[in-house]
Amino acid sequence: MSSHTNALEYNTESIGGTYSRIQLLNPNVISASNKVFYLSVDATDIECAVVKTLRRFENDLVAKLSEKAVNRLLMPGRWPRMGVAELICEVVTDLSIRKGSLSEIGRLDRSCQIANKIEQHGEVEFAILLLPFRTASPLKNRGTLPDIGEFFTLVSLHAISRACREAQLWIHNLIVKIRELVGEHAYECAEHVAIGEGDDLSHYFSQAIQQCAEVGCTPKVSAAARKRLRQMEAIRSDVRVYNGDTFVRLLKELAFSSVPLDAWLTFKNLPLIPVRILACQDAGRYPCFASVSPDQIAEYLSVLLEAMSALGLDEDFLCLINYSDIKVKSEQSKNKNGSDIYFYDRVNTLEKSINSALQDIWVANGRDQFQDELKRIDPTGAVAPLFEPLLFSLEHPDIPMIARQSNIDPDRLYFEIMKNIYRPSVNESHEQLRRLIVRNSLLGSALYCAAYEANTGSKNPDGFDDVAAMFPNALRMSIHQKDEAIGHFSIHVSPTANRTPWHGSAYLTAACRSGVVQISIELAGLVELAGARRVIPKGHARGIFARHVNIGQPIAFLAPTLAVSSSEDLLDLFSNNCLTANG
């Protein structure tokens, strides 16, 4: 088993350009006296509007994914065989939700994975780690509760599962329609048989082609149907015909309906295969976040569960899994002891390397020199790409503490330290704080790396995998762009390709098309300085935004260019516009 860590898996903050964007900021303009723009709206009213909009978005996504999946499946020559596994694979690897490229070999491999699960269990489950919690961050958010961004993730996951079912229903309804057109014995007229045992079908195709020419339709439609019949005939099929006249009528109707013979023979007797996504919250998986309050994590989960209920998300399609349940189950695994030993050995090795290199790291001047020093710490290349994600995700309680002692605005100090994290400071107290932040972030990277590898089957010698211990029959999805050879189904779960909702805040802006509002995930600290307005729910503390009301946390930010000046305008924005993602 390889212990190498792929930089693509973790480099979220670098890919999202977080550090580069901070460089454009002048920390001197940040202070507690900065004017905050906000728009208050009744919590019940905005909940109804948000729920309506997200449901509409989900229904549109389900329709698009299922229709495109069916159309691709029925393309002649795209698949060696056509079945439910291939149809489900078309849904979950759709270009609009897939993260990264996928070769034909990779696509075939994933359809085989799905086919094996259908054969063994009669259903397909996908497990994915995500939605852990939010850390308090003056850069990323204005509160640690989920906002509309996380709700977008929930409906996107639910839509993917639903689309797998809708695509099957689409094919099923198409089969039923063709059967009604063909008439009696349509289902029994022919069957797939073993290779080499099929009948010669050439004369049946000849008759069907002749009938297509005689049908009272336009020459263009007739010619297209005859062309499809010739394509079907060219694709070898081992078929036994039991009723020739009915089979010819079937071929004719298949040609006019653009349905390949193989698809008909495969799907006419197949049951619907259930598909469900297991969304595993990975709070508690990474020791570097051990200081995050359990109450904070519990509140985050509670809002997600309430949102699932309000949005009408069915657990038959999407189930939210608490990582504590996975942890309990994984403790019973026979390989857990080996995983623990691996974790402590890996941490100790990395920490020794970090501590021995700290003096050189602290005096490195500039990002490139700093990153070069990091690469010396770990030959596997794990720490360097993890540094910025941990730097911008840890809460760094030393910053507000020192800010209070020095009578400095804590947000201003935060941005000053982060902007200059790769440059030694002539200010002695700032330099001490910078070094402390660097060291804590590096040690956090070591803990994260070791925990990830110790709990991922492809990364540790014993093959221990915490999610597989809990869900041994589930296929793995991932929010990260992983090497195709790993076999995971990498998907987008955020409206922004390079930032997940729990690493930022929902941001609404006008789209290029009328009748459409665009959602993205942005850095709250930066968009506020550019004039973005907070959407603050108010009123009675009930519903999915009750906790937001109590603490005054925004549920989204509005771009300053968005033509919304009142709560009524905001409600109209949700009611009269479709939602689209920007990534």
matplotlib code that plots the C-alpha trace (Angstrom):
import matplotlib.pyplot as plt

x = [0.0, 1.3, 1.5, 1.9, -0.6, -1.8, -1.5, -4.8, -6.6, -6.0, -4.8, -8.2, -6.9, -4.1, -6.5, -9.0, -6.3, -6.9, -3.3, -3.1, -6.4, -5.3, -2.3, -4.7, -6.0, -4.8, -5.1, -5.0, -8.5, -9.9, -11.3, -14.3, -15.6, -15.9, -19.5, -21.3, -24.1, -27.0, -30.5, -32.9, -35.7, -38.3, -36.9, -40.1, -40.5, -36.9, -37.0, -40.0, -38.4, -35.0, -36.7, -38.8, -35.8, -33.6, -36.3, -36.7, -33.0, -33.0, -35.8, -34.1, -30.8, -32.6, -34.2, -31.0, -28.9, -31.4, -32.1, -28.5, -27.7, -30.4, -29.3, -25.7, -26.5, -28.5, -25.7, -24.7, -21.3, -20.8, -21.0, -20.1, -23.3, -26.3, -27.7, -28.6, -25.0, -24.1, -27.1, -26.2, -22.6, -23.7, -25.5, -22.8, -20.0, -21.9, -19.6, -21.6, -21.0, -17.8, -14.6, -11.7, -11.4, -12.4, -11.0, -13.1, -11.2, -12.1, -15.7, -15.8, -14.1, -16.7, -19.6, -18.1, -17.9, -21.6, -22.6, -20.8, -22.8, -26.1, -25.3, -24.2, -26.7, -29.5, -28.7, -26.0, -24.7, -22.1, -20.2, -18.7, -16.9, -17.9, -19.9, -17.7, -18.2, -17.2, -14.3, -14.7, -12.8, -12.7, -11.7, -14.2, -17.5, -19.5, -20.6, -20.2, -23.7, -24.4, -25.7, -27.4, -24.1, -24.4, -28.1, -27.0, -24.7, -27.5, -29.9, -27.1, -26.3, -30.0, -30.5, -27.7, -29.4, -32.8, -31.5, -30.3, -33.9, -35.4, -33.1, -34.3, -37.9, -37.3, -36.0, -38.8, -41.5, -39.9, -39.9, -43.6, -44.5, -42.7, -44.4, -47.8, -46.9, -45.7, -48.6, -49.0, -46.0, -43.6, -41.7, -41.6, -40.7, -36.9, -34.3, -30.6, -28.8, -25.3, -22.6, -22.7, -26.3, -28.2, -30.2, -29.3, -31.1, -30.4, -33.7, -35.6, -33.7, -34.3, -38.1, -38.0, -36.0, -38.6, -41.5, -39.8, -39.7, -43.4, -44.5, -46.4, -43.8, -41.4, -38.5, -36.1, -37.6, -37.9, -34.2, -33.1, -35.0, -33.5, -30.0, -30.5, -31.6, -28.4, -26.4, -28.2, -27.6, -23.8, -23.5, -23.3, -26.1, -26.7, -30.5, -33.0, -36.2, -39.4, -42.0, -40.7, -43.6, -43.6, -39.8, -39.9, -42.6, -40.4, -37.3, -39.3, -40.6, -37.1, -35.7, -38.3, -37.8, -34.0, -33.7, -31.1, -32.1, -29.7, -31.2, -34.7, -33.7, -31.7, -34.2, -37.5, -37.3, -35.1, -36.4, -35.6, -32.3, -32.2, -29.3, -28.4, -25.7, -24.3, -23.0, -20.5, -19.6, -15.9, -15.9, -13.8, -11.7, -8.8, -7.1, -5.9, -9.4, -9.8, -10.1, -13.3, -16.2, -18.4, -21.4, -20.4, -20.2, -23.5, -25.2, -23.9, -25.3, -28.6, -29.1, -28.3, -30.8, -33.5, -32.7, -33.0, -36.5, -37.6, -36.3, -38.1, -34.9, -35.7, -33.3, -33.9, -31.8, -29.5, -28.6, -26.5, -24.0, -22.4, -18.7, -19.0, -20.9, -18.2, -15.5, -17.3, -17.7, -14.1, -12.8, -14.1, -12.1, -9.3, -6.9, -7.6, -4.6, -2.3, -3.9, -3.3, 0.4, 0.7, -0.9, 1.5, 4.6, 3.7, 2.9, 6.2, 8.2, 6.6, 6.8, 10.5, 11.1, 9.1, 10.8, 14.3, 13.5, 11.7, 14.6, 15.1, 11.4, 11.0, 13.7, 12.5, 11.6, 8.7, 6.2, 8.5, 11.4, 9.0, 7.5, 10.9, 11.7, 8.5, 9.3, 12.4, 10.2, 8.4, 9.7, 6.2, 5.1, 2.2, 2.9, 3.6, 0.1, -1.6, 0.0, -2.3, -5.5, -4.7, -3.4, -6.7, -8.9, -7.5, -9.1, -5.8, -7.0, -3.7, -4.5, -7.6, -5.8, -2.7, -4.9, -6.7, -3.4, -2.1, -5.4, -5.5, -8.5, -8.3, -9.5, -6.9, -4.2, -5.5, -5.3, -1.9, -0.4, -2.0, -0.9, 2.7, 2.8, 5.7, 7.8, 9.7, 8.5, 10.7, 7.9, 9.1, 5.6, 4.2, 7.1, 6.6, 2.9, 3.7, 6.1, 3.6, 0.9, 3.4, 4.4, 0.8, -0.3, 2.6, 1.9, -1.8, -0.8, 1.1, -1.9, -4.2, -1.9, -1.4, -5.1, -6.1, -3.5, -4.3, -8.0, -7.7, -7.3, -5.0, -2.7, -1.7, 0.1, -2.9, -5.5, -7.6, -10.4, -12.8, -15.6, -15.3, -15.5, -18.9, -20.1, -18.3, -20.6, -20.5, -18.7, -16.6, -17.4, -15.0, -15.2, -11.5, -10.1, -8.3, -6.2, -8.5, -6.8, -8.0, -11.5, -13.4, -16.3, -15.1, -17.9, -18.7, -20.9, -20.4, -21.6, -18.0, -15.5, -12.6, -14.2, -16.7, -19.4, -17.8, -14.7, -16.5, -19.9, -22.8, -22.7, -25.5, -25.1, -26.9, -26.2, -25.7, -29.2, -32.4, -34.5, -31.4, -29.5, -26.0, -24.7, -21.1, -18.9, -16.8, -14.5, -16.8, -14.0, -13.1, -16.6, -17.7, -14.8, -16.1, -19.5, -21.4, -24.5, -25.3, -28.7, -29.8, -32.9, -35.0, -38.2, -39.4, -36.7, -38.1, -37.4, -34.1, -32.8, -33.8, -30.2, -29.1, -31.7, -30.4, -26.7, -27.2, -25.4, -26.0, -27.5, -25.8, -24.2, -25.6, -23.3, -23.4, -24.4, -27.5, -30.6, -32.1, -33.0, -35.6, -36.7, -39.5, -37.0, -35.0, -38.1, -39.0, -35.4, -35.8, -39.4, -39.0, -35.5, -33.8, -30.6, -27.4, -23.9, -20.9, -18.5]
y = [0.0, 3.4, 6.1, 8.9, 11.7, 13.2, 17.0, 17.2, 15.7, 18.5, 21.7, 23.3, 26.7, 26.9, 25.9, 28.4, 31.1, 32.0, 33.2, 35.1, 36.8, 37.9, 39.6, 42.1, 43.1, 46.0, 44.9, 48.6, 49.1, 46.4, 47.5, 46.9, 50.3, 49.2, 49.6, 46.3, 46.2, 43.8, 43.1, 41.7, 39.3, 37.3, 33.9, 32.0, 33.9, 33.4, 29.7, 29.2, 31.0, 29.2, 25.8, 26.5, 27.7, 24.7, 22.2, 23.8, 23.6, 19.9, 19.0, 20.7, 18.9, 15.5, 16.0, 17.1, 14.3, 11.5, 12.7, 13.1, 9.7, 7.9, 9.7, 8.7, 5.1, 4.7, 6.0, 3.1, 1.7, 3.7, 0.6, -3.1, -3.9, -1.9, -2.3, -0.6, -0.4, 1.5, 3.8, 4.6, 5.1, 7.6, 9.6, 9.7, 10.4, 13.2, 16.0, 18.6, 16.9, 14.9, 16.3, 15.8, 13.9, 10.2, 8.0, 5.3, 2.7, 4.5, 4.7, 1.0, 0.2, 2.2, 0.6, -2.8, -1.7, -0.8, -4.0, -6.1, -4.3, -4.9, -8.5, -9.0, -6.9, -5.8, -2.1, 0.5, 2.6, 5.4, 6.7, 10.1, 12.1, 15.7, 18.4, 18.1, 21.5, 25.1, 26.7, 30.3, 32.4, 36.1, 35.2, 32.6, 33.2, 35.1, 32.1, 28.4, 27.2, 25.9, 28.4, 28.1, 26.7, 23.5, 23.2, 23.3, 20.4, 18.4, 18.9, 18.1, 14.8, 14.0, 14.9, 12.5, 9.6, 10.6, 11.0, 7.3, 6.3, 8.7, 7.5, 4.0, 5.1, 6.9, 3.7, 1.7, 4.1, 4.0, 0.2, 0.2, 2.6, 0.4, -2.7, -1.0, 0.0, -3.5, -5.3, -8.8, -11.0, -8.0, -9.1, -12.8, -12.5, -12.6, -13.1, -12.8, -16.2, -17.4, -16.3, -18.4, -19.7, -16.8, -16.9, -15.2, -11.9, -10.5, -11.4, -9.9, -6.7, -6.7, -6.9, -4.2, -1.9, -2.5, -1.8, 1.5, 2.5, 1.8, 3.7, 6.9, 9.4, 11.9, 10.6, 12.1, 10.2, 7.0, 7.2, 7.9, 4.8, 2.6, 3.9, 3.0, -0.5, -1.0, 0.2, -2.3, -5.1, -4.2, -4.6, -8.4, -9.6, -13.2, -13.3, -16.1, -15.2, -16.9, -14.9, -13.6, -11.3, -9.6, -9.3, -7.4, -5.0, -4.6, -3.8, -1.2, 0.5, 0.4, 2.2, 5.0, 5.3, 5.4, 2.5, -0.2, -3.8, -4.7, -2.0, -3.4, -7.0, -6.0, -3.5, -5.2, -7.6, -5.6, -4.3, -0.8, -0.7, 1.4, 3.9, 5.8, 8.2, 7.9, 11.4, 10.7, 13.8, 13.5, 15.6, 13.7, 12.0, 14.5, 15.2, 18.6, 19.8, 18.3, 21.8, 22.5, 22.6, 19.4, 21.7, 23.7, 20.4, 19.2, 22.5, 22.2, 18.7, 19.7, 22.4, 20.0, 17.5, 20.1, 21.4, 17.8, 17.6, 21.1, 20.3, 17.0, 15.0, 11.3, 9.0, 6.3, 8.6, 10.5, 9.6, 11.8, 9.7, 10.9, 10.1, 9.0, 5.9, 5.1, 5.5, 3.1, 0.5, 0.9, 0.2, -3.3, -3.9, -6.5, -4.0, -1.1, -1.8, -1.7, 1.6, 3.1, 2.1, 3.5, 6.8, 7.3, 6.3, 8.6, 11.6, 11.0, 10.9, 14.0, 16.0, 15.2, 16.4, 19.5, 20.4, 19.9, 22.1, 24.9, 27.3, 27.1, 27.4, 30.5, 32.4, 31.4, 34.6, 34.3, 31.5, 29.7, 29.4, 28.5, 25.7, 24.4, 24.0, 22.2, 19.6, 18.6, 17.6, 14.7, 12.9, 11.7, 15.3, 15.3, 18.3, 21.0, 20.9, 20.5, 23.6, 26.3, 24.3, 23.9, 27.4, 28.8, 26.2, 26.1, 28.7, 30.0, 31.2, 32.9, 35.7, 37.1, 36.6, 38.6, 41.2, 41.8, 42.1, 44.6, 46.5, 45.6, 44.7, 40.8, 40.7, 43.2, 41.2, 38.0, 39.4, 41.0, 37.7, 35.7, 38.1, 38.0, 34.4, 33.6, 36.6, 37.2, 40.3, 43.0, 43.5, 41.1, 40.3, 39.8, 37.5, 35.4, 35.0, 34.2, 31.5, 30.1, 30.0, 28.4, 25.7, 24.9, 24.7, 22.4, 20.1, 20.2, 19.1, 16.2, 15.1, 15.5, 13.6, 10.7, 10.4, 10.4, 7.8, 5.6, 5.6, 5.1, 1.6, 2.5, 4.6, 2.2, -1.2, -3.0, -1.7, -0.4, 1.9, 3.5, 4.1, 0.5, -0.8, 0.8, 0.4, -2.6, -2.8, 0.9, 2.4, 5.4, 8.9, 11.8, 15.6, 15.6, 15.1, 11.8, 9.7, 7.8, 4.5, 4.8, 4.0, 6.6, 8.6, 12.2, 14.7, 18.3, 19.1, 22.8, 25.6, 26.7, 24.2, 25.2, 25.9, 23.8, 25.6, 24.8, 26.7, 29.8, 31.5, 31.5, 34.4, 35.4, 37.5, 38.2, 35.7, 36.6, 35.3, 37.0, 35.0, 33.4, 34.1, 32.6, 31.1, 30.6, 30.1, 33.1, 34.3, 36.4, 38.7, 39.7, 40.1, 42.2, 44.6, 44.9, 45.9, 42.6, 42.6, 40.0, 38.4, 38.2, 36.2, 37.8, 37.1, 34.1, 31.5, 28.4, 26.6, 25.9, 29.4, 29.6, 29.3, 31.9, 34.3, 33.7, 34.5, 36.9, 34.8, 35.5, 32.8, 34.2, 37.4, 39.5, 41.0, 44.8, 44.7, 42.6, 44.8, 44.0, 46.8, 45.3, 42.0, 42.0, 42.2, 39.4, 37.1, 38.0, 37.1, 33.6, 33.2, 34.4, 33.2, 29.9, 29.0, 28.2, 27.4, 29.4, 26.5]
z = [0.0, -0.9, 1.7, -0.8, -0.6, -3.9, -3.8, -5.8, -2.9, -0.5, -2.2, -1.9, -0.5, -3.1, -6.0, -4.7, -4.6, -1.0, -0.2, -3.5, -2.9, 0.6, -1.0, -2.6, 0.8, 2.8, 6.5, 7.6, 6.2, 8.5, 11.9, 14.1, 13.0, 9.4, 8.2, 7.7, 5.1, 5.8, 4.8, 7.4, 6.3, 8.2, 9.0, 8.1, 4.8, 3.7, 4.6, 2.4, -0.4, -0.1, 0.2, -2.9, -4.9, -3.9, -4.7, -8.1, -8.6, -7.6, -9.9, -12.8, -12.0, -11.7, -15.1, -16.8, -15.3, -16.1, -19.6, -20.5, -19.0, -21.0, -24.2, -23.8, -22.8, -26.0, -28.3, -30.6, -29.7, -26.5, -24.3, -25.0, -23.2, -21.9, -18.5, -15.2, -14.1, -17.3, -16.8, -13.2, -14.2, -16.8, -14.1, -11.5, -14.0, -15.9, -16.9, -15.0, -11.7, -12.3, -10.8, -13.2, -16.5, -16.9, -19.6, -21.3, -19.3, -16.1, -17.1, -17.9, -14.6, -12.6, -14.4, -13.5, -9.8, -10.0, -11.8, -9.1, -6.3, -8.1, -8.6, -5.0, -3.2, -5.6, -4.8, -5.0, -2.1, -2.4, 0.7, 0.7, 3.4, 3.7, 5.7, 8.8, 10.5, 10.2, 12.1, 13.2, 10.6, 10.0, 6.4, 5.5, 7.4, 9.9, 12.0, 12.3, 11.3, 7.8, 5.3, 1.9, 0.5, 2.6, 1.7, -2.0, -1.2, 0.3, -2.6, -5.1, -3.5, -3.2, -6.9, -8.0, -6.3, -7.6, -11.1, -11.0, -10.3, -12.8, -15.5, -14.9, -14.9, -18.1, -19.8, -18.2, -19.5, -23.0, -22.9, -21.9, -24.7, -27.3, -26.0, -26.5, -30.0, -30.9, -29.3, -28.0, -27.4, -27.5, -24.4, -25.4, -29.1, -28.5, -25.8, -25.3, -25.4, -24.8, -27.3, -30.5, -29.8, -31.4, -34.7, -38.0, -37.7, -41.2, -42.8, -39.8, -40.2, -43.9, -43.3, -40.7, -43.0, -45.7, -43.3, -42.3, -45.9, -46.3, -43.1, -43.8, -42.5, -44.0, -46.1, -43.5, -40.6, -42.6, -43.6, -40.1, -38.8, -41.5, -40.7, -37.0, -38.0, -40.0, -37.0, -34.8, -37.3, -37.4, -33.6, -33.0, -30.7, -29.7, -29.8, -30.1, -31.9, -30.9, -32.9, -36.2, -37.1, -33.7, -33.7, -37.0, -35.6, -32.6, -34.7, -36.6, -33.4, -31.8, -34.8, -34.7, -31.0, -31.2, -28.8, -29.5, -29.6, -26.8, -24.5, -25.1, -24.4, -21.3, -19.7, -20.4, -17.5, -15.1, -11.7, -10.5, -8.6, -5.5, -5.3, -2.1, -1.1, 2.4, 3.4, 6.1, 8.2, 8.9, 12.1, 14.6, 11.9, 12.1, 15.5, 14.4, 14.9, 18.4, 19.9, 17.9, 20.4, 20.4, 20.8, 17.7, 15.7, 17.1, 16.2, 12.6, 12.3, 13.8, 11.2, 8.4, 9.6, 10.0, 6.5, 5.1, 6.6, 5.4, 1.9, 1.8, 1.2, 1.4, 3.3, 0.6, -1.6, 0.9, 4.5, 6.7, 8.8, 12.0, 12.1, 15.7, 14.5, 12.0, 14.7, 17.0, 14.3, 13.0, 16.6, 16.1, 12.9, 13.1, 11.4, 13.7, 15.9, 12.9, 11.8, 15.2, 15.2, 11.7, 12.8, 15.8, 13.8, 11.0, 13.3, 15.2, 12.0, 10.6, 13.8, 14.2, 10.6, 11.2, 14.5, 13.0, 10.1, 11.9, 12.1, 8.3, 7.7, 9.9, 8.1, 4.6, 2.7, 0.3, -0.6, -3.0, -0.6, 2.2, 0.1, -0.8, 2.9, 3.5, 0.8, 2.8, 5.7, 4.0, 0.9, 0.2, -0.4, 2.1, 4.3, 1.6, 0.0, 3.4, 4.9, 3.4, 3.9, 7.6, 7.9, 6.8, 8.5, 12.1, 14.4, 15.8, 19.3, 19.9, 17.4, 19.3, 22.6, 21.6, 19.9, 23.2, 25.0, 22.4, 22.0, 18.3, 16.2, 16.1, 12.4, 11.4, 13.1, 11.6, 8.0, 8.7, 9.9, 7.1, 4.4, 5.6, 6.7, 4.3, 5.3, 8.6, 10.5, 12.0, 14.6, 17.4, 18.8, 15.3, 14.4, 17.5, 16.6, 13.0, 14.0, 16.4, 13.6, 11.2, 13.7, 14.7, 11.1, 10.2, 13.2, 12.2, 8.7, 10.2, 12.3, 9.3, 7.0, 9.5, 10.3, 6.6, 5.7, 8.8, 7.9, 4.1, 2.8, -0.1, 2.1, 5.0, 5.0, 6.7, 4.2, 7.1, 6.0, 8.5, 6.0, 4.6, 8.1, 8.6, 5.0, 3.5, 0.5, -0.4, -3.4, -2.7, -3.8, -3.1, -3.1, -4.2, -7.6, -7.2, -9.5, -11.8, -10.9, -7.3, -8.6, -6.7, -8.1, -7.8, -7.8, -7.4, -4.3, -4.2, -6.5, -6.8, -8.3, -6.0, -2.7, -0.5, 1.5, 4.9, 3.7, 2.8, 2.6, 0.2, -2.2, -4.5, -7.6, -10.9, -13.7, -17.3, -18.2, -17.0, -14.6, -13.1, -9.8, -9.4, -6.2, -5.4, -2.3, -1.4, 1.4, 3.6, 4.8, 1.2, -0.2, 2.7, 2.1, -1.5, -0.3, -0.1, 2.2, 4.8, 4.6, 8.3, 9.2, 12.0, 13.9, 15.9, 16.5, 14.7, 11.5, 9.8, 10.4, 14.1, 15.3, 12.8, 14.2, 17.8, 16.9, 14.0, 11.5, 7.8, 5.6, 2.5, 1.2, -1.6, -4.3, -4.3, -8.0, -7.2, -7.5, -4.1, -1.8, 0.5, 2.1, -0.5, -3.3, -1.8, -1.5, -5.1, -6.1, -4.8, -5.9, -9.5, -10.4, -11.1, -9.2, -11.0, -9.8, -10.9, -11.1]

ax = plt.figure().add_subplot(projection="3d")
ax.plot(x, y, z, "-o")
ax.set_aspect("equal")
plt.show()
